[in-house]
């Protein structure tokens, strides 16, 4: 899953308790006439009628949530609600050396590396498609970097210093918009920076001061930008940016419209970005009614509430209070539940999920553990899991076996191991599908069904993760059916029934994954599903 973005405020409070004001999409639909809602008597009869908002969403405002999007009409699963190009694209935080044109990873800066003949910054090649492009290494950026001799500071710098320079480059790109693309600057300025909250996080504020603010103003001598302006840009990027690109070509981007979408830990949209210009497409994953909130997730959905909420607080500066976060069972999935060591069949859950330090208690016998004990246990188990090679089966299977009496089968740590296993079985050298034993095929089937049971609740409908797991599930079912039929252990009718389930999985996974960018692993799965379906047309 990709790192998504931000929230203006916590977007997950009880909807009934929040009074909202819904407004027309005046800020981003240039065809909608702007009006302040008042007219003098002399010109009232001459005023043009306000055109209706035909977009699938409208902006709502509340004191608690700020601005967010709601459905302007009933929306259907798969419906495209936003498609827009980025305002700015650039290196990720803690970025390795990358091409300033296309964000492709580069080797550590060296003499043989191709460099821009104007500003001296490393590029992938003279033919990079991002050279002199607004979403890449623009002409005005190049001139400013040359004028300030910024590339000189790359020489004799440590890897960490170089990484910080790339992080500062994106902040500088945003700042230069004020002089060179004021329309884009104005759109970006609508975004929340949470300066007042971020300034209270001393370590974060000092880090940005040192590696971005002081670097831009003092080292690179762009002193026309104030410290406040630069800190604001840092906040806008931290709160609103999307991670875009593919492995080996990662970047961060800011988008108009999309930044209004609020967070939910069980979202109703998914997004993809174009591999060349990073234009974003946001689609509904399930049907929603007019007036319902449109949401995406800024955290990994197969993560437990404690970790998810802490991640959102640390990275997006709000404590989530969505329906899932309020429910100790996480919508009945038990993805944070521990098995009780004192009784048979009880599960230990938080007594107050909105308090990170709340005690945890068994639902059955009321055996209690402190919140600190739970956090320490989960941290230790996570550290153990990090030592596992996730490209091999043995370590993941050993983890699942070792903690089968400690963690609920749907616990997020178990889900992580199972997610790795569903791809190890059938895709790695020692476990290629055609060489898997009947027991391994059955194991892959069980793992995929376990994952789907949870995903169908937390990411229902046309979600990318659901499409991937459905594609993974079809493979063992197909192989099992063939093996059983060829060994005369099932009849033709039984074979047909089994293949109907396979076909259903392929149809849905192909439908979901066909939206993925060309060349991505998910897109290749969609093509694989389409090919497999063509060979099952008679079923």
N, C-alpha and C positions, 0 to 999 in steps of 0.2 A: 504494500500500500504506500502510496505516496504521502508526504507531510503536506497537509492541506493548507490552512491558513488560519484566520483569526476570527475573533468575535468583537463587535463593538462593546458589548457588555455580555453578561451571561445570557445566552439565548434560550434557556431551557427552564424558565420558571413556569409555574402553573398558568396556563393560558387564560383561565377564567379570572384570575386575580389581577391581570394586567390590562389596564385600559389602554387602547391604542388608537392612534389617528392614522388612517390610511390616506395616502396622497398619490396624485398622479405622478408618473415617472418623468418629472420635469427636468431633472438634472442630466439625463442621458438620452432622451428621445428628442432629437433636434426638430422633429416635425410637430411636436406638441407645443402649441402657443403657450407662453408663460403668462401668468396673470397673478396678481396679488389678491384677487377675490373682491376688489373694490373698484368702483367706477364713479366718476363725477356725473352729475345729471346731464352735463352738456355732451358727453360722448358715450353714454351708456347705450343708446340705441344704435350707435355706429360700430360697437365692438363686435369683432368676429366671434362666432360661437366656438367654444372650446371643443376641439376634436376629442373623441373618445380614445382612451388608451387601449390599443389593440394588442399590446404585448401580453405574454402569458402570465406576467407577474406585475405586481404593483408594490410600491414601497410603503411600509407601515412604520410608525414611530411610537415608541413608548419611553417613559422616563427610565424604566428598568433596563430595557434592551437596546435603546437607541434606535437606529434604522435597521430594518430587516425586510426580507421579501416574503410576500404571501401570494398565493395563487390568485390570479385575476379572473379565473374561471376554473372549471373542473379540468384537471390535467391528467393525462394518461401516461402509463409506464412507457418509456422509450421516447417520449416527446422531447425534442430539443428546445430548451427554454432560453439559453444564452449561447451565442457564438461570437467571440470578439478577439481581436488581436491585442497583444500586450502593450501597455504604456511604456514599459522598460523591462529589459532582460539583462541579467548579468551573473557574475560568479556567486556561488553559494558561500555561506559562512564557513570558515575553515577550509577554503577551497584549495585544491592543489593547483599548480600552474595550468592555466587553460588558455585557449585561443580567445582573444577579445572579440573576434568576429563571430564564431560559431559555438564557443564554449567547450570545444573538444579538449579532452585532457592532453597535456603536453609533457614531454620529459622535462626534468629539472633544467631550468634555463642554462644554456651553454652556447658556446660560440657557433656551433653548427646549426643551432635552431634558427629557422627563418624568422626574421624580424621586420616589422613595418619600416619601410625606407624613409618614412617621415618622422614618426614619433619614437621608433626604436623598441616598441613593445613586441614580445613574441606573438607570432600568429602561426596557424597550422600550415599555411602556404600562401603564395601570392594570389592564388585563385580562390581563396576562401570566399564563400558566398555572403558572408556577413560584413565584408569590408565596405565601408561607406553606406551601410544600411542603418536605419533608425533603430532597429532591434539588435544591432551588433556594434561594430567599431565604426561609429559615424565619423564623417569628415570633421565636424566641429570638435568632437572628443579628441580625435587624432591631433588636431592643431593645438588644442589646449594642453595636451600631454607633452607635445613637442616644446611649446613655449615655456612650460614649467620644468622641462627636462626631468620628468618623473621617472623615466626608464633608468636613469643613472642610479637610482636607489635600489634597483634589482641586483646590481653587481655586489658581490661579496656579502650578500645577506643570507641569513640562515633560512632553512626551509620554512620555519614558522613565521619569520618576518615576511617572506615572500607571500605566504598564505594570507597574512593579514593585509598585505597590499592589494591583493585581488579582492578581498572583502571590501576594502575602502574604495576600489574602483567602481563598484556598483553604487555606493553612496554618492560618489562624485558624479556618476551618470545622472542620477536623480537631480542633483543640485544644478547641473548644467542645463537642465530643461527650463529652468527659470529664465535663462538668457536666450535660449535658442528655440524652444518649443513651448511657449507660454500656455497654449491651449492644453497641452498634455500636463504641464505643471499644475494648472488649475484643477484638472480632474484628480490628479494625485493628491492635491492639498485637501480634498474632501475626506481623505482617509484618516482614520483614528491612529494616533501615535501613542496614546496612554503615557505621555511624558510624566504626569504627576504620579502615576503608579510605578513606572520604571525607575524614576529618580530615587524612590524609597528602597530599591534593590541595589544596595551599595556596590556589590561586586559587578553587576551588569553595567551600571552607569560608569564606573571607573574603567572597566574594560573598553567600553565604547569610546570614552574620552581618550584613552591611550592609543588604541590601535586604529581609530577612525577619525575622531575629531582633531586630535593633535597632528596626526599624519597629514590630513588634508590642509589644515590651516598653517601649521608650523613647518613641517618637513617639505610639503609640496608647494607651500606659499599661496594657496588659494584663500587669502585672508578676506576676500569680499564676502565670504559666507560666515555668518555668526555661529558661535558654538550652539546656540539654541536651535538654529536652522538645521545644523548637522545632526544634533541629537534627535530632532523631530523626524528627520529622514530615517535615522536608525530605527526609530520606533515604528514608522510606517512600514518599513521592510520586515521587521520582526513580527508585527501584528497581522499584516495583510498579504504577505507574499505567498505564492504557490511555488512548490518545487516542480520544475518542468524538465523535459528532455528524457534521454535514455541513458543506460549505463555507459560510462565513458564520455558522456556529453550532458552532464547535469547543470542546471542553472536555477536561479530564482527569478520570478517575474511578478509584476503588478498588473492587474487587469481592471478596466472600468467595469461597472455593473456587478461583476462576480464578487467584489469585496463586500457587498451588502448581504450576501447569504450567510445566515447564522449557523452556528454549530448545533449538532445533536449527535449523541453517541449511538443512535440507530437512525442514520440519515435516510433521506428519500431521494437523493440525487447522486450521480457519479460524474466524474469529469475526465476528459482526455485532452492532450494538447498535440498540435500538429508537429511532426518531427523537424520541419524546416523553419517555420516562422513562429512556432509556439502558440499559435492561435488556440484559444481554449474553447471546448464544446462541453456544455453542461446539460445533462439529460435527466429526466425523471427515472427513478428505478421502480417506482410503484405509483398507482393512481392516488391522487389526493383531491379533495373537494375545494371549491372556491373559498378563499379566506384562510385556508390552512397554511402554516409556515413552511417555506421551502428551506431545506437544510442540507448541509454536508458535514462530514466529520473531519476535524482537525487532528484527531488522534487515531490510533490503530484500533479498529472495532473489536478485534479478538484479544483485547487487553482487559485486565481487571479494573474495577472501579477505583481502588486506591491509586494505582499507577496511572490510570487515565486522567483522573482529576488532578494529580500532582503535575503531570506533564502539561496539562492545559494551563494550570496556574503558573508554572515556570516559563512556558513559552508564549502563551497568549494572555496571561495576566488576569484570568478570571477563574473562579471556582464553578464548575459545571453543576447545575441542579436539574438536569433533564429527567425525564420519566425513568430512564434506565438507571441513572445515578442515584435516584431516590429509592429504588427498589433493591433490597438486599439480595434478592434472587436474580437480579439483572434480567427481568422479563421472563423468569422461569428457566433461564439457561444455567444458572449456578456457576458462572465462569469465575467466581472468586471463592467458592465454597471449599472448606476443608472438611475432611472426615473426622468425626469426633473419636478421640482415642478412649473415651470412657464408656460409651454405650454402643449398641449395635444398630447401625443404620442412621444415626443422627448426623446432621451437617452443621458446622460452625459458620455463622454469618455475622456481619457487623450489626451492632445494635443501633447504630446511627450512621448511615453511609455518607452523610454530609459533614461528618466530623472525622477528620483523618486519624484522630487519636482515640476514638471511641472503642470501648471493649467489644470483643466478639463473643458470642454465646451460642451454644448448641441449641438448635430448635427443639430437640427431643428431651435432653436431660438437664439443660441449662448450665452445663460445664462452661466456664468462662476463661478467656485469655485476654490479656491487655493488648491494646492496639500496638504498643511498642513491640511486644512479643511477635505479633503477626507480621509486622513490617520487617523485623530482623529475619524471621523465618523465610519470608518471600525473597528478601535480598540474597540470602544464602543459597536458596534454591536457584535463583536466577544466575548467580555467579557460577554455580555448578553447571547449569545448562549452557552457559557461554563457553565452557571448555569442550563441549561436544562438537565433533565434526558433523555438521548438518548435511553433508553429502554422503554420509554412510549410515546404514540402518542400525547397526549394532548399538551405538551410543544412545540413540533416541529410544530404541526399544528398551534398553537397560534402564533409562530414566523413568519411563512409563511403568516398568515393572517394580522398580525400587520404591516409588512413591504411590503405588496403587492404593495403599491403605492410609495415605496422608491427604491426597488431593481428590476432589470430585473428578469424575471422568471428563467433565467439561471444563475443568479449571484451565485458565488461560495458559499456564505453563505446559499442561498436557496438550492443549490445542496447538501450541507452537511446535512441540515434538511431532504431533500427528501431521501438521501441515508440511513439515520437512519430509516425513515418511511417505506421504502420499505422492511426493515427487521423486523420492529416491527409488521407490518401487516402480520399475518400469522405465526409468530414465537414466540410470547409472550403469556403469560397466558390469558390475557384479549382479545387477538385478534388471537386466533388459527384459521387456515384457515377454518375448517369445521363449525366454529361458527360465521364466519364473515357475516355481513349483505350484501345484494346486493350493498348498497351504499359504504361500506368499500371495497368490492371486486373491484368495479369500481374505487375507489380512489387509490388502490394499482396499478391497471392497468395504470391509468393516470400518477402516479409518476414514474413508471418503464419506460414508454414511454418517459417522459420528460428527464429522465437520459440518456436513450439510444440515444436520439436525439443529446445530447452533446458528449457522449462517442464515437459515430460513427465518429465524427470529430476529437476529441482529442486523442483517443486511438482506432483507427479503427482496424478491423481484429481480430486476435486471442489473444486479450488481456484478462488478468484475470478478470478485472473489467467488461468488456463487457460480458464475459461468465457468471459471477455471476448474473448480472442484467437480462440477457436473461432467466436464470433459474428462477429467482424470478418472471418474467413476465408470464411464462407459467402457474403458479399455479392459479392466478385469472381467466385467460382465460379458463382454464380447468373447474374450478368450475362454472363459469358463463354459459358455454356451457351446462354443465350437468343440472344445475338448470332450465335453459330456456327450454331445451328439455323435461325434466321430467314434467314441468308445461305446456307442449304443446304450448309454445310461439314461438318456432322455428320448422321448418320442419327438416326431416332427411338430406336433402341437405344442409340446413343452418348449421346443426350440423357438417356435414362432412367438410364444408368450414372452420369453426372455428377450428376444430381439426387439419386441415392441417397446420394452422399457429402455433398451439401448437407443432405439430410434428417438424416443421422447427426450432422452438426455441430450442427444446430439442436436436435435432441432432447437432446444432451448439454449444450449451453450453456443451454438452457431449464431443464433439470434442476438445473444448478449455480446459476444466477443467480436462480432462483425463491426461494431462501433470503434474498436481499438485501432490505434494508428498503424498504418502499413509498416511492416518490418518488425513490429513488436512481437514478443513471444506469444502474447494473447491473440494477436492477429493471425499468427501461424496456427494457433489452435483452432481458430474459426475456419481457416482453410482446410485443416485436417478434418474437422467435423463435417464440413460441406462435402469433402471427398468421401468420407465414410458413409454419409447419407446417400450419396449417389449409388453406392453398392448395396443399399438396403431398401431400394425403392419398391421392391416386390413384397416387403413385409407388411 
